[in-house]
Amino acid sequence: MRRHAFECPVCQGEQSVLLPDDDTSATSSCRECRSKLEFLPDSDAVKVVPAGPPAPAGTRRPPAQRPGAAGESPAAPATVPDDYPRYRGPQLREQSKAGGTLAIALLILAASLTGLATAWGIHAMPEEYDGRQEVQITVKVANTTGPLANVTLLVDGAPANLTAGAPGIYTTMVSSGMRSLEVAAAGHRNATSEVFIAEQDPGMDPTAGVNLFSFTLLKGKGGATEQEQPVQGLWRGMFSWCPFLMLAFSLIGLGGAWAAWQRTSFLAAQVGALFSALALGFLLVGPVLGLIALILLQRQKHAFSFKTGEHPPP
């Protein structure tokens, strides 16, 4: 066997092949265009000719033969044969490459803006609710042995008019909003509690932490004791942390909306859509918009540049 270097007559690709030592002909395939070749001995040389029909359409050609390659002018656009019937339907319009990502950007933007609005609403809730409604609250006062009578209730430092019911149970009217309650009884240490009183229906039943507040007074003298009411810790945590978390999530969402609009980073758009949903704008509206954007992003993944800096067509 001997190795023979040759040039493919179909694609002009240079390569080599092993041929027998005698003068018999041989067949092989081009490694570039997959065309069948026949090797015919011709005295001291070997003639290479195509052995069959050209390679089927769709086979890979070498870079030097591809349209638009270096040193070669771009291929002429394909033409429609004259005997083909003309298209007579409605006018075709080219689909916008940025249309899908623009819709996604608007969804993420809307979810983020609802998060910002909700964050501001929660932050302003204590002041917004302040004094909007007169709410009836129930105060339950006891010590270590049982209910207490003849107690005094101070609301924001001012005495409240109490109506006694069952032993140790009192009702009064207070304004909605953040209120400081302080209960005092003779021979006992005062007890205080910071509570948020929301607007509610006039006929609402006493509910612990909402319009029913319980105090246990300690006998003796000393400073006032701070007593936690049910649900009130959740209210204070919501007022303290939720606005800042929702603000941060919404800002991340705005960055994701920008990335989706500019089509610069698929990952940034995904993160922005996720956090815009976590911002809980208008409770359900923002999460729904953010989840829709996440789903649509998977269908527009090809429209983002990733590392190339270019925007591939859909």
C-alpha positions in Angstrom: 0.0 0.0 0.0 1.2 3.5 -0.7 -0.2 6.9 0.3 -1.2 9.3 -2.5 -1.9 13.0 -2.0 -4.6 14.4 -4.3 -7.0 17.2 -4.8 -10.8 16.4 -4.8 -12.2 17.4 -8.3 -15.5 18.3 -6.7 -14.6 20.5 -3.8 -10.9 21.1 -4.5 -10.0 19.9 -1.0 -6.5 18.6 -0.5 -6.2 15.2 1.3 -4.5 11.8 0.9 -5.6 8.2 0.5 -4.0 4.7 0.7 -3.8 3.0 -2.8 -2.7 -0.5 -3.7 0.8 -0.9 -5.2 -0.4 -2.5 -8.4 -2.1 -0.7 -11.3 -5.6 -1.6 -10.3 -8.1 1.2 -9.9 -9.7 2.0 -6.5 -12.6 4.0 -5.1 -13.0 6.1 -2.0 -14.9 9.1 -0.7 -13.9 12.7 -0.2 -13.7 13.5 3.5 -14.9 17.1 2.9 -17.8 16.8 0.4 -18.5 13.1 0.7 -18.4 12.6 -3.1 -17.5 9.2 -4.4 -14.1 9.3 -6.2 -12.4 6.8 -8.5 -8.6 6.6 -8.7 -7.3 5.5 -12.1 -3.6 4.7 -12.6 -2.2 6.7 -15.5 1.5 5.5 -16.1 3.4 7.1 -13.2 0.4 9.3 -12.1 -3.0 8.7 -10.7 -6.1 10.3 -12.2 -8.9 11.2 -9.8 -12.4 11.5 -11.2 -15.9 11.5 -9.7 -17.2 7.9 -9.4 -20.9 8.8 -9.2 -23.4 11.6 -9.0 -22.4 14.7 -6.9 -23.0 14.7 -3.2 -26.6 15.3 -2.1 -27.7 18.8 -1.1 -27.0 19.7 2.5 -23.6 18.1 2.7 -20.8 20.1 4.3 -18.4 22.0 2.0 -15.0 23.2 3.0 -14.7 26.8 4.3 -12.9 27.9 1.1 -16.0 27.0 -1.0 -18.7 28.4 1.3 -20.5 31.5 0.2 -19.0 34.6 1.7 -15.7 32.9 2.7 -12.5 34.9 2.6 -11.3 35.5 -0.9 -14.6 34.7 -2.5 -17.6 37.0 -3.2 -20.9 36.2 -1.5 -23.2 33.9 -3.4 -25.9 35.4 -5.5 -29.4 35.2 -4.0 -31.6 32.4 -5.1 -34.1 33.1 -7.8 -37.6 31.6 -8.3 -38.1 29.8 -11.7 -40.4 31.7 -14.1 -42.8 28.7 -14.4 -43.5 28.8 -10.6 -47.0 30.2 -9.8 -46.9 33.6 -8.1 -48.0 34.0 -4.4 -51.3 35.8 -4.3 -52.1 35.7 -0.6 -51.9 38.6 2.0 -48.7 40.6 2.1 -46.0 38.9 4.3 -44.3 40.9 7.0 -41.0 40.1 8.5 -41.4 39.2 12.2 -39.6 41.6 14.5 -36.6 40.0 16.2 -37.1 42.1 19.4 -40.8 41.8 19.6 -40.8 38.8 21.9 -38.1 40.1 24.2 -39.8 43.5 24.3 -43.0 42.0 25.6 -41.1 40.1 28.2 -39.3 43.3 29.3 -42.7 45.0 29.7 -44.0 42.1 31.8 -41.0 42.2 34.1 -41.2 46.0 34.3 -44.9 45.8 35.2 -44.2 43.2 37.9 -41.4 45.3 39.3 -43.4 48.5 39.4 -46.3 46.8 41.2 -43.7 45.6 43.7 -42.5 49.2 44.2 -46.0 50.4 44.7 -46.8 47.7 47.2 -43.6 48.4 49.1 -44.5 52.0 49.4 -48.1 51.1 50.5 -46.8 48.8 53.3 -44.3 51.5 54.4 -47.0 54.1 54.6 -49.7 51.9 56.0 -49.3 52.9 59.7 -49.6 56.6 58.9 -52.3 56.0 56.3 -54.5 54.1 58.7 -53.9 56.5 61.6 -57.2 57.8 62.8 -59.3 56.6 59.8 -61.7 54.6 61.9 -62.9 54.4 65.5 -62.4 50.7 66.5 -63.8 48.9 69.5 -61.2 46.9 71.3 -61.4 44.5 74.2 -58.8 44.4 77.0 -58.4 41.4 79.2 -56.6 42.1 82.5 -55.5 39.5 85.1 -52.8 38.7 87.5 -51.3 35.4 88.6 -54.4 34.5 90.7 -57.3 35.7 88.4 -59.1 38.6 86.7 -58.5 42.1 87.9 -61.1 44.8 88.6 -60.7 48.6 88.8 -58.0 48.9 86.1 -57.0 51.9 84.2 -56.1 51.9 80.4 -54.0 54.6 78.9 -54.0 54.9 75.1 -51.0 56.9 73.8 -50.7 58.3 77.4 -54.3 59.5 77.6 -56.9 57.7 79.9 -59.5 55.7 78.0 -63.2 55.3 78.9 -63.5 51.6 79.8 -66.8 49.6 79.9 -66.6 46.6 82.2 -68.1 43.4 81.1 -67.2 40.0 82.6 -64.6 40.0 85.4 -61.3 41.3 84.0 -62.9 42.1 80.6 -63.1 45.7 79.4 -64.1 47.4 76.1 -63.3 50.8 74.7 -63.1 52.8 71.5 -59.7 53.8 70.0 -58.6 55.2 66.7 -57.0 52.9 64.1 -53.3 52.9 63.5 -50.2 52.4 65.8 -51.2 52.7 69.4 -49.4 52.4 72.7 -51.6 50.7 75.4 -50.7 50.8 79.1 -52.7 49.0 81.8 -52.5 49.9 85.5 -54.0 48.6 88.7 -53.5 49.3 92.3 -50.8 47.2 93.9 -49.5 46.0 90.6 -46.8 46.9 88.1 -48.0 48.5 84.9 -48.0 46.6 81.6 -47.5 48.1 78.2 -47.8 47.0 74.6 -47.3 48.6 71.2 -50.1 47.5 68.9 -51.3 48.2 65.3 -55.1 48.5 65.1 -56.3 48.0 61.6 -59.7 49.0 60.2 -62.4 46.3 60.8 -66.1 45.6 60.6 -68.0 47.1 63.6 -69.5 43.8 64.5 -66.2 41.8 64.4 -65.8 39.3 67.2 -62.9 39.8 69.6 -59.8 38.3 68.0 -56.5 37.9 69.8 -53.9 40.4 68.6 -56.4 42.2 66.3 -59.0 43.7 68.6 -58.5 41.7 71.8 -55.4 42.4 73.9 -54.5 40.5 77.1 -52.3 41.7 79.9 -51.0 39.9 83.0 -50.0 42.3 85.8 -47.3 41.5 88.3 -47.9 42.3 92.0 -45.6 44.8 93.7 -43.8 47.9 92.7 -41.5 48.6 89.8 -41.3 49.7 86.2 -43.8 48.8 83.6 -43.4 45.4 81.8 -43.6 45.1 78.0 -46.0 42.4 76.9 -46.2 41.0 73.4 -49.5 40.5 71.8 -50.4 37.8 69.2 -50.0 38.8 65.6 -48.5 42.2 66.5 -45.0 40.8 66.0 -45.9 39.9 62.5 -47.3 43.4 61.8 -44.2 45.1 63.1 -41.9 42.7 61.1 -43.9 43.4 58.0 -43.7 47.2 58.5 -39.9 46.9 59.2 -38.6 44.5 56.7 -41.1 43.9 53.9 -40.8 47.4 52.3 -37.0 47.1 52.0 -37.1 43.5 50.7 -39.8 44.3 48.2 -37.8 47.4 47.1 -34.6 45.3 46.6 -36.5 42.6 44.7 -38.2 45.2 42.5 -34.9 46.9 41.7 -33.4 43.6 40.6 -36.5 43.1 38.5 -35.9 46.5 36.8 -32.4 45.3 36.0 -33.8 42.2 34.5 -36.3 44.2 32.4 -33.4 46.3 31.0 -31.5 43.1 30.2 -34.5 41.6 28.4 -35.1 44.8 26.5 -31.5 45.2 25.4 -31.1 41.4 25.0 -27.7 41.5 26.7 -28.0 38.6 29.2 -30.4 35.7 29.3 -29.4 34.9 32.9 -29.9 38.5 34.1 -33.4 38.6 32.5 -34.2 35.3 34.2 -33.1 36.6 37.6 -35.0 39.8 37.1 -38.2 38.0 36.2 -37.9 35.7 39.2 -37.3 38.6 41.7 -40.0 40.7 40.1 -42.4 37.8 41.0 -40.9 37.5 44.5 -41.6 41.3 45.1 -45.3 40.3 45.5 -46.6 43.4 43.7 -50.3 43.8 44.5 -50.1 40.4 46.2 -50.9 38.3 43.1 -50.6 40.5 40.1 -46.8 40.9 40.3 -46.1 37.1 40.8 -48.4 36.2 37.9 -46.7 38.7 35.5 -43.2 37.6 36.6 -44.0 33.9 36.1 -45.4 34.6 32.7 -42.2 36.4 31.8 -40.1 33.4 33.0 -42.1 31.0 30.8 -41.8 33.2 27.7 -38.1 33.7 28.3 -37.5 30.0 27.6 -39.1 30.5 24.2 -36.9 33.5 23.4 -33.6 32.1 24.7 -32.1 32.3 21.2 -32.6 36.1 21.0 -29.9 36.8 23.6 -26.3 37.4 22.9 -24.7 35.4 25.8 -20.9 35.9 25.2 -20.8 37.0 21.6 -22.1 40.5 21.9 -24.4 39.9 18.9 -28.1 39.3 18.8 -28.9 36.1 16.9 -32.2 36.2 14.9 -35.1 34.2 16.2 
